[in-house]
Amino acid sequence: MPVRRDFLPNETIRQQRADLKERAKTDPEAAAEFEAKRARERDNANRYNAEKRAKAAVDPEYAEERAVFLKEKSKKDYQYYKAKMDDLKERAETDSKAAAAITAAKAAVSEKNRKYRENLKEAAKTDPAAQKKIEDRLIRRRELERQHRAEKEALNESA
């Protein structure tokens, strides 16, 4: 029976993937192999997530468990990102590489948000749910602006 590569220890798999990624920078064959591997991983992830969403659509108990899991995962991911950024901010005062990393991270988030907004606007042309999402965001932004103005006026009046 042939040895299945997906049962290799995680460290080995990660190292092999990192080596392939490094080779892909200079070797066109490795680049093609790396891109094929990424496409396969994306397809597997999309299939897995579609199965999970389908299961959640028919099983309310599973849907609730999944919602709790995803909420916890979001919290954990946010805490990791925040700790990483806090560490970079501390080091940025003395380390120029850390300052550059902060700038790059902020630019990446801005780009991601811009693409999200563009895709949402494009989807809103045909999808009423996307249109509703845009309207809700606009209402929320205007409400926050009103609150900010009211707080600012209250500070000016008390001063």
C-alpha positions as CSV (number, residue, x, y, z in Angstrom):
1,M,0.0,0.0,0.0
2,P,1.5,3.4,-1.0
3,V,2.3,5.9,1.8
4,R,-0.2,8.8,1.8
5,R,1.6,12.2,2.0
6,D,-1.3,13.8,3.9
7,F,-0.5,11.7,7.0
8,L,3.0,13.2,7.4
9,P,3.5,15.1,10.6
10,N,2.4,18.8,10.3
11,E,5.9,20.1,10.8
12,T,7.1,18.1,7.8
13,I,4.2,19.2,5.6
14,R,4.7,22.8,6.6
15,Q,8.5,22.6,5.8
16,Q,7.8,20.9,2.5
17,R,5.3,23.6,1.5
18,A,7.7,26.4,2.6
19,D,10.5,24.8,0.6
20,L,8.3,24.6,-2.5
21,K,7.2,28.2,-2.0
22,E,10.8,29.3,-1.8
23,R,11.7,27.3,-5.0
24,A,8.7,28.7,-6.8
25,K,10.3,32.2,-6.7
26,T,13.0,31.1,-9.1
27,D,11.9,27.8,-10.7
28,P,8.9,28.0,-13.1
29,E,8.1,24.3,-12.6
30,A,8.0,24.7,-8.9
31,A,5.9,27.8,-9.3
32,A,3.4,25.8,-11.4
33,E,3.4,23.0,-8.8
34,F,3.0,25.5,-6.0
35,E,0.0,27.2,-7.7
36,A,-1.6,23.8,-8.4
37,K,-1.2,22.9,-4.8
38,R,-2.8,26.2,-3.7
39,A,-5.7,25.7,-6.1
40,R,-6.2,22.2,-4.8
41,E,-6.2,23.5,-1.2
42,R,-8.7,26.3,-2.1
43,D,-11.0,23.8,-3.7
44,N,-10.8,21.5,-0.7
45,A,-11.5,24.4,1.7
46,N,-14.4,25.6,-0.4
47,R,-15.9,22.1,-0.6
48,Y,-15.4,21.6,3.2
49,N,-17.0,24.9,4.0
50,A,-19.9,24.3,1.6
51,E,-20.6,21.0,3.3
52,K,-20.5,22.6,6.7
53,R,-23.0,25.4,5.6
54,A,-25.3,22.8,4.0
55,K,-25.3,20.7,7.2
56,A,-25.9,23.9,9.3
57,A,-28.9,24.7,7.0
58,V,-30.7,21.5,7.9
59,D,-29.6,20.9,11.5
60,P,-30.4,23.8,13.8
61,E,-28.4,22.3,16.7
62,Y,-25.3,21.9,14.5
63,A,-25.9,25.5,13.2
64,E,-25.8,26.8,16.7
65,E,-22.6,24.8,17.6
66,R,-21.0,26.1,14.4
67,A,-22.0,29.7,15.2
68,V,-20.4,29.4,18.7
69,F,-17.3,27.8,17.2
70,L,-16.9,30.5,14.6
71,K,-17.5,33.3,17.2
72,E,-14.8,31.8,19.4
73,K,-12.4,31.4,16.4
74,S,-13.0,35.0,15.5
75,K,-12.1,36.1,19.1
76,K,-9.0,33.9,19.1
77,D,-7.9,35.2,15.8
78,Y,-8.5,38.8,16.9
79,Q,-6.5,38.3,20.1
80,Y,-3.6,36.8,18.2
81,Y,-3.6,39.7,15.7
82,K,-3.9,42.3,18.4
83,A,-1.0,40.8,20.4
84,K,1.1,40.7,17.3
85,M,0.3,44.3,16.5
86,D,0.9,45.4,20.1
87,D,4.3,43.8,20.0
88,L,5.1,45.5,16.7
89,K,4.0,48.8,18.1
90,E,6.2,48.5,21.1
91,R,9.2,47.5,18.9
92,A,8.4,50.2,16.2
93,E,9.8,53.0,18.5
94,T,13.3,51.6,18.1
95,D,13.1,49.1,15.2
96,S,12.5,50.5,11.6
97,K,11.6,47.0,10.4
98,A,8.7,46.8,12.9
99,A,7.5,50.3,11.8
100,A,7.5,49.1,8.2
101,A,5.7,45.9,9.2
102,I,3.0,48.0,10.9
103,T,2.6,50.2,7.8
104,A,2.4,47.2,5.5
105,A,-0.2,45.5,7.8
106,K,-2.4,48.7,7.8
107,A,-2.1,48.9,4.0
108,A,-3.1,45.3,3.6
109,V,-6.2,45.8,5.8
110,S,-7.1,48.9,3.9
111,E,-6.8,47.1,0.6
112,K,-8.8,44.1,1.9
113,N,-11.6,46.5,3.0
114,R,-11.5,48.4,-0.3
115,K,-11.9,45.2,-2.3
116,Y,-14.7,44.0,0.0
117,R,-16.6,47.3,-0.6
118,E,-16.1,47.1,-4.3
119,N,-17.3,43.5,-4.4
120,L,-20.3,44.5,-2.3
121,K,-21.2,47.4,-4.6
122,E,-20.9,45.1,-7.6
123,A,-23.1,42.5,-6.0
124,A,-25.7,45.1,-5.0
125,K,-26.5,45.7,-8.6
126,T,-28.2,42.3,-8.8
127,D,-28.5,41.1,-5.2
128,P,-31.1,42.7,-2.9
129,A,-29.3,41.3,0.2
130,A,-26.1,43.1,-0.8
131,Q,-28.0,46.3,-1.4
132,K,-29.6,46.0,2.1
133,K,-26.2,45.5,3.6
134,I,-24.9,48.7,2.0
135,E,-28.0,50.6,3.2
136,D,-27.5,49.2,6.7
137,R,-23.9,50.3,6.7
138,L,-24.8,53.8,5.6
139,I,-27.4,54.1,8.3
140,R,-25.0,52.9,10.9
141,R,-22.3,55.3,9.7
142,R,-24.7,58.3,9.8
143,E,-25.8,57.3,13.3
144,L,-22.2,57.2,14.5
145,E,-21.6,60.6,12.9
146,R,-24.6,62.0,14.7
147,Q,-23.4,60.6,18.1
148,H,-20.0,62.0,17.5
149,R,-21.4,65.4,16.7
150,A,-23.6,65.4,19.8
151,E,-20.7,64.4,22.0
152,K,-18.5,67.1,20.5
153,E,-21.3,69.8,21.0
154,A,-21.8,68.6,24.6
155,L,-18.0,69.0,25.2
156,N,-18.1,72.5,23.7
157,E,-21.1,73.6,25.8
158,S,-19.6,72.3,29.0
159,A,-16.3,74.1,28.3
